[in-house]
Structures are given as C-alpha cells and as structure tokens.
Amino acid sequence: MRAKITYFITAAVLVFYFFLVGSRGVMLIRHGTPVTVTFGVAVLILPVIGVWFLWKNTQFVRRANALAAELDAEGGLPVDDLPRTPSGRIERDAADAVFTKRREETEDAPDDWRTWFRLAVAYQDARDTPRARKAMQRSIALHRTSPSDHPAHPAPSAPSVPSSPSGEPAPSSPAAPSSPSGA
C-alpha cells in the first residue's frame, strides 16, 4: 500500500510539473517572436515526453499487478521468505540460489508467462532491475497471447534463443534468462 501511495504522490507532482512547464511553453509561443516560439515549442516537448513516460509506466505497473493477482489466485505467486540483512535487504546468496531455480524453470517452459513472472521477481530480489523489467515485459506479452487465457488468439511461435559461442544463452536477450550478476 505504501508503494501505491508513493506512486500516486509522485505521479501527481509530475502532472503538476508538466502543467507548469507546459504553461510556460504556451506563454513563450504566445509572445510571438521567432526565438520565443522556438523556445516555447522546445519547452512543450518535455511535458509531452513526460506524460508519455508516466502513461507507459502506469500501464506496465497495472499489467504486472494484474498478473500478480492472477498468479496469487492460482497459488503460484512466489513466497517472500528469503533471509534479509539487518537493513532489510534480501541476502545476495539466497537471492542467487532462488534465481538459479527460477532460471531453470523458465528455460524448461519458455512460453509460460508464469515462469517469466517468477523470474522477474527473482531478478528484482537479486537487485537486477533492468533484467527484472525485461522479464516482466516478457511475462506480460506471453500472457496477452496465451491460448489458455485467450482461446481466440493463436499461440506465438517459440522465439529463437540467441546463443553465445559456447552454446549458452546470450545474457542480454529477454528470451534467454541470465544470471543477475551478468555471468
């Protein structure tokens, strides 16, 4: 609940900021000289980008929360029982051990949105936010096209998993989970 309140407060502050910046851009455009019109248009670009970014992040959070609720209803939501440091952070060794298990699950069922969701949680526990976000995006995309959830849509073809020269999945590919430490 605390995270939701923080998110809504941050979003409200950003919307207020976008309004202020946008009004300054409009004022510059109304001034009418070539220089002020140019600056006004440039200033208006920032709120447009900001609103788009805020909208995309809000959509992502809503979709991820919907998947979490669905997975919880199925009884498949990962349990948060990892040991923590005195400051409250998850111990790195425990997070890495769970990550290894989640990566193997995802490699065994690469077209299951549930395994990608749990992998995203494991990445986040291991403090690898960029890969956690990519794994969650993959989970959302698979959920949208899942034949069990949407019988009218055909199942997606399995993505090819890029390999490194040693034959292991490439670490930067969202279709190939990698260790959070990048190894």
C-alpha positions in Angstrom: 0.0 0.0 0.0 2.9 2.3 0.8 4.3 1.9 -2.7 0.9 2.8 -4.3 0.7 6.0 -2.2 4.2 6.9 -3.1 3.5 6.3 -6.8 0.3 8.4 -6.8 2.0 11.3 -5.0 4.9 11.1 -7.4 2.6 11.0 -10.4 0.6 14.0 -9.0 3.7 16.0 -8.6 4.9 15.2 -12.1 1.5 16.1 -13.6 1.6 19.4 -11.7 5.2 20.0 -13.0 4.1 19.1 -16.6 1.3 21.6 -16.3 3.7 24.4 -15.1 6.2 23.7 -17.8 3.5 23.4 -20.4 2.0 26.7 -19.4 5.4 28.4 -19.7 5.8 26.9 -23.2 2.4 28.3 -24.2 3.4 31.7 -22.8 6.5 31.7 -24.9 4.7 30.7 -28.0 2.1 33.5 -27.4 4.8 36.1 -27.2 5.2 35.6 -30.9 8.8 36.2 -31.8 10.7 33.6 -33.7 13.0 33.0 -30.8 10.3 32.7 -28.1 8.2 30.4 -30.4 11.1 28.1 -30.9 11.8 28.0 -27.2 8.1 27.5 -26.5 7.9 24.5 -28.7 11.1 23.1 -27.2 9.7 23.6 -23.7 6.4 21.9 -24.7 8.3 18.7 -25.8 9.4 18.0 -22.2 5.9 17.6 -20.8 4.8 15.5 -23.8 7.6 13.1 -23.3 7.0 13.1 -19.5 3.3 12.3 -19.9 4.0 9.5 -22.4 6.6 8.1 -20.0 4.3 8.3 -17.0 1.5 6.7 -19.0 3.7 3.8 -20.2 5.0 3.1 -16.7 1.4 3.2 -15.2 0.3 0.7 -17.8 3.3 -1.5 -17.0 2.5 -1.4 -13.3 -1.2 -2.1 -13.8 -0.5 -5.1 -16.1 2.2 -6.5 -13.7 -0.2 -6.1 -10.7 -3.0 -7.9 -12.7 -0.6 -10.8 -13.4 0.4 -10.9 -9.7 -3.3 -11.1 -8.7 -4.0 -13.8 -11.2 -0.9 -15.8 -10.1 -1.9 -15.3 -6.5 -5.4 -16.7 -7.2 -3.8 -19.7 -8.8 -1.5 -20.2 -5.8 1.7 -19.7 -7.9 2.9 -16.4 -6.5 6.5 -16.7 -5.1 6.6 -16.6 -1.4 8.8 -13.9 0.1 10.7 -16.0 2.7 14.3 -15.1 1.8 16.6 -14.2 4.6 17.3 -10.5 5.0 20.2 -8.3 6.2 19.6 -6.1 9.3 18.8 -3.2 6.9 16.0 -5.3 5.3 17.7 -6.2 2.0 17.5 -9.7 0.7 20.8 -11.6 1.2 22.6 -11.9 -2.1 23.5 -15.6 -1.8 19.9 -16.5 -1.1 18.6 -14.4 -4.0 21.1 -16.0 -6.3 20.1 -19.5 -5.2 16.4 -18.7 -5.9 17.3 -17.1 -9.2 19.1 -20.2 -10.4 15.9 -22.2 -9.7 13.7 -19.7 -11.5 16.0 -19.5 -14.5 15.9 -23.3 -14.9 12.1 -23.2 -14.6 11.9 -20.5 -17.3 14.3 -22.5 -19.6 12.1 -25.6 -19.2 8.9 -23.6 -20.0 9.9 -20.6 -22.1 6.4 -19.9 -23.3 4.8 -19.8 -19.9 4.1 -16.3 -18.6 4.1 -17.6 -15.0 7.7 -18.7 -15.1 8.7 -15.4 -16.6 6.8 -13.6 -13.8 8.6 -15.6 -11.1 11.9 -15.0 -12.9 11.2 -11.2 -12.9 10.7 -11.4 -9.1 14.0 -13.3 -8.7 15.8 -10.7 -10.8 14.3 -8.0 -8.6 15.3 -9.8 -5.4 18.8 -10.0 -6.8 18.7 -6.2 -7.3 18.9 -6.5 -11.1 16.1 -4.1 -12.0 16.7 -3.8 -15.8 16.5 -7.5 -16.3 13.6 -7.8 -13.9 11.7 -5.3 -16.0 12.5 -7.1 -19.3 11.4 -10.4 -17.8 8.2 -8.9 -16.6 7.6 -7.3 -20.0 8.1 -10.8 -21.5 5.6 -12.2 -19.0 3.0 -9.6 -19.9 3.5 -10.2 -23.6 3.1 -14.0 -23.2 0.0 -13.6 -21.0 -1.6 -11.4 -23.7 -1.0 -14.1 -26.4 -1.5 -17.2 -24.1 -4.0 -19.6 -25.8 -5.3 -20.8 -22.4 -6.2 -17.2 -21.4 -7.4 -16.1 -24.9 -8.6 -19.0 -27.0 -9.3 -16.8 -30.0 -5.7 -16.0 -30.4 -3.1 -18.5 -31.7 -0.1 -19.3 -29.6 3.0 -17.4 -30.5 5.8 -19.3 -32.1 8.7 -20.0 -29.8 11.3 -17.3 -30.1 14.8 -18.4 -31.1 17.2 -18.1 -28.2 20.4 -16.5 -29.2 23.5 -18.3 -28.1 26.9 -17.3 -27.2 29.9 -19.0 -28.9 30.0 -21.5 -26.0 26.4 -22.5 -26.7 24.9 -20.9 -23.7 22.0 -18.3 -24.0 23.2 -14.7 -24.5 22.8 -12.7 -21.3 21.2 -9.6 -22.9 18.4 -11.4 -24.6 15.0 -11.2 -22.9 14.2 -14.7 -24.4 17.3 -16.1 -22.6 17.4 -15.6 -18.9 20.9 -15.0 -17.4 22.3 -14.7 -14.0 21.7 -11.4 -12.2 25.4 -10.8 -11.8 25.9 -10.9 -15.6 28.0 -14.1 -15.5 
